[in-house]
Amino acid sequence: MATMNIVLILFLSLSSPAQELFQQANSAYEAGRYDEAVMFYDSTLKFINSAEVYYNRGNAHFKANHIGYAIADYLRAWSLKPQDKDILFNLNYARQFRVDKNPPPQNFLTTFFCNLFTIFNPSLTRLLAALLFFISAALGAGYFLFRKPAVLTLSLIFLLLLAWAIGATLYLRGAIAPNCAVVIVPEAILFAGPGEEYKQIAAVHDGLEVKIVEQRPGWVLIQIPGGLGGWVQKEKIELVFAKQ
C-alpha cells in the first residue's frame, strides 16, 4: 500500500485553519490514532475539496479497517486526480480486502480507454470539450468560407480532439455518477422491498461498490455487480460523490 506521500506542499497557500487541521490529521495518522486523524481530515474538507485530503483520509480509514469508507475516499481522490498512481494503487489494493467477489480485471481494451479518457479531471475535461467545440465550429465555418486545405486539415484535427473530449466527458460522467455508493458495514442484508418484513435476498459486505436505483424513506434500492438488486437501510451505504 502506498503511504502518505501526497503531503503538505499543496497546502502552503491554504488558509491557516486548513493548514493546521491537515497537519494535526497527519500527526494523528503517524501516531496511529486513525479515528482521530479521520476527524481532522473531515474538518479540513470543510475548507477545501482536495484529492490529497481524500487520499490521506482514505489511508486513515483503511488503517482503521473501514474498507468501505477507504474505497469511497480513494474514489473521490481519483475523481480529482485520475492519473495519480498512488491513488489508483491504494484503491485497487483496498478492493482486495472486500469479502464480496471483485469484478474481473480490466482487459487491454478497457484499460486503454480508461487511460485515454482520464488524462484530465472531469472539470478540466468539460472545459476542454467546450473550447474544442467552439474552435472546431470556427474552423469549419472558415473552411466553407475560404476553402483552404490547411483550414480543412486543422478542422479535422480539432474534430478528432473534440471527439476525444466528448468521449472522456461521457466516460467520467458515468464513473463519478451521483448514484455511486459503497457498503460501509461488515454485512448488510438485501430485502425484496423497503422494509425488514420483506423476503431476504442476499447479503453484501463492507467495501462493495453499488449503484443506487431508487430511494424511499430510510431505504435505498441498490444494484450490485452482476445485476442483482435489493433494498437496504440507507445508513449502511455511503454515497461516494455526494457533497461532502
N, C-alpha and C positions, 0 to 999 in steps of 0.2 A: 504493500500500500504506500502510495506517495505521501510524504509527510507535508507539514505546513510550510511549503516553500513559496507560497504566494503570500507575501508579507507586507510590511508597512510602507513600502516605498510609495505606493499609490495613494496613501492616506496622509502624506505630509502636507497636502494642500487642504485637507479637510478642516472643518471647524473643530475647535479644541475638545468639545464633549465627545464627538465621534472618535477622535484620536485616542482619547483617554479610555473610552469604553472598549475600543478594539484592542488596545494594549492590555487592559485588565483581562479581557477574554483570552488573549493569547497566553498571558501569565498563568491564568487558571488552568488552561489546557496543558501547558508544560508541567504544571504541578500535579496533574492527574485529577483535577477537580472538574470533570467533564460536564456535569449538570450545571455547575456554576458558570462555566465557560459558555454554555448554550444561552444562559440568561443574559450574559453580557453581549453576546452576538445578537440576540433578539433586540436589545436596546440600541446597538449600533445600527441595525437595519431601519430604525425609525428615522435616522438621519440620512441614510444613503442606500440605494439599491445597487449592490456591488457583488460581482462574481466572487471576489476574494472573501467577502464575509460569508456568503453562502457556502463556499468551498470549506472554509475553516469550521463553520458550524456543522457542516456535514461530517467532517472529521471527528468533531466532538461527539456528535450523535452516534457515530459508528463505534467509537471507543466506549461509549456508554451502552452499547448493544441495542441501540434504537435503529434497527436496519431500515425500516420504512421511512423514518424521518431523515436518515442519512441519504437514502436514494432520492427523496424529494429535493433535498438541498443540492445534491450534485446535479440533478436535472435543472434546477434553477440557475446554478452557476454555469452549466453548459449552455443554456439558452442565451446567456450574456457573452460567453466566450466559447463558441462551439468548436474551435480548433485547439483549445488548450489541452495538451496531452495529459497533464496531471489530473485534470477534472475527468477526462474520459477514462483514464486508468482506474481512478478510485470509484467511479460509477460502476464500471464493469466488475471491479473487484468486490464491491459491496453486494452486487447482484448474485454473486456466487454463494452468499450466506443465506439466501432465501430457502425456506422449506419447499415451496412450490417449484415445480419444474421450470427452468428457464426456457425462454423461446429459443429455437435453433439459431446457431451463429449465422451472421450475415454471409451471403455468398459474395463472390468477387463483384458482381454487377451492382448489388445493393450497396456494398461498401463504396464502390466508385461513385455512385450517385450521391450517397451521403456526404462524402468528402467534397464532391463538386458543388453541392448546394449549401454547404455550411462553411463557406470561406469567411463570410461576414455574419455578424449577429442579425437578428430579424429587423431591427430598426434601420440599420445601415443598408440592408438588402432592399427594404421597401423604398428607401430614399434613392438608391441607385436605379431601381426599376422605374421610378417616376422620371428621373433625369434622363435615362436612356430612351424612354418613350418620347419625350419632347425632342431630343436630339434626332432620333430616328424619323419622327414626323417632319422635322425641319429639313433633313437631308432628302427625304422622299419628295417633299414639295420642291426642293431645289433641283432635283434631277428632272422632274417633269417640266420645270420652267426652262432649264438651261441645257438639258440632255448631254451633260458632260460625263464621260466614262469614269473619271476619278470620283465624281459625286456618287455615281451608282455603286462603285466599289465600297466607298465609305458607308453608304446606306446599308449595304448588305452586311458589312462587318457589325454595324451597330444594331441591326436587326437580330443577328446571332447573339450579341451580348444581351439584347432585350429579352430574347427567348430564354437565355440562361437565368436572367434576373426574375422573370415571371415564374420559371420552374422552381427556383430557390425560394421565392416568396411563398409559393403554394406548399412546398415541402416543409418549410419551417412553420407555416401556419398549422399544418397537421401535427408536427412534432411538439408544439407548445400550445395545443388546443386547451381551452379553459375547462374541458371535461376530463382532463388527465388527472388521475388520483393514485394514491398509494395506500395500501393497507398498513396500519400503524399499530396493530395489536398482535399479540402472539398467535391468536386464532380468532376468526370471525365466521359465523355461520351465515350462509346464504339461505334465504327463505323464498318461497314461491310468491309471496305477497308482502306488502309493507306492514308486517306485524309478526310477533312470535307465535301467533296462533296458526300461521300458515305452515305448510309442509317444509321441512328442511331439505335443501337441495344438495349443498356441498359445504365444505369448509375451506376457507382461504387463510393465508398466513402472512405474518409480518414481511413487508417489503414487496409484495406482489403489486405490480403496476396494472391498473384497471382503467376503464372508461366509464364515466357516468352517463347513463341513458335517460334517466328520469328521476325527479325528486318529489318526495312527499314530506310532510312534517315529521322530522326526526328520522326519516328513512331515505335511502337512495337505491335506485336500481342500477347495478353495475354490470359491465360485461368484462369477463376475464379473457386472457389469451386462449384461443381455441374456440371462442364464440359462446361459451356457456354464460348465462346471466342469472342474476338473483338479487333479492333485496337484502340490504344490510343496514344496521344502525349507522346514522350519519357520523357519529363521533368515532367510529372505528376506521375511518379513512381520512386521508389528508389530501385536500386539493393542492395540486402542485403549483399551478400558475395563477391561483387566486391572489388578490392583493395581500401582500404580507404586512 
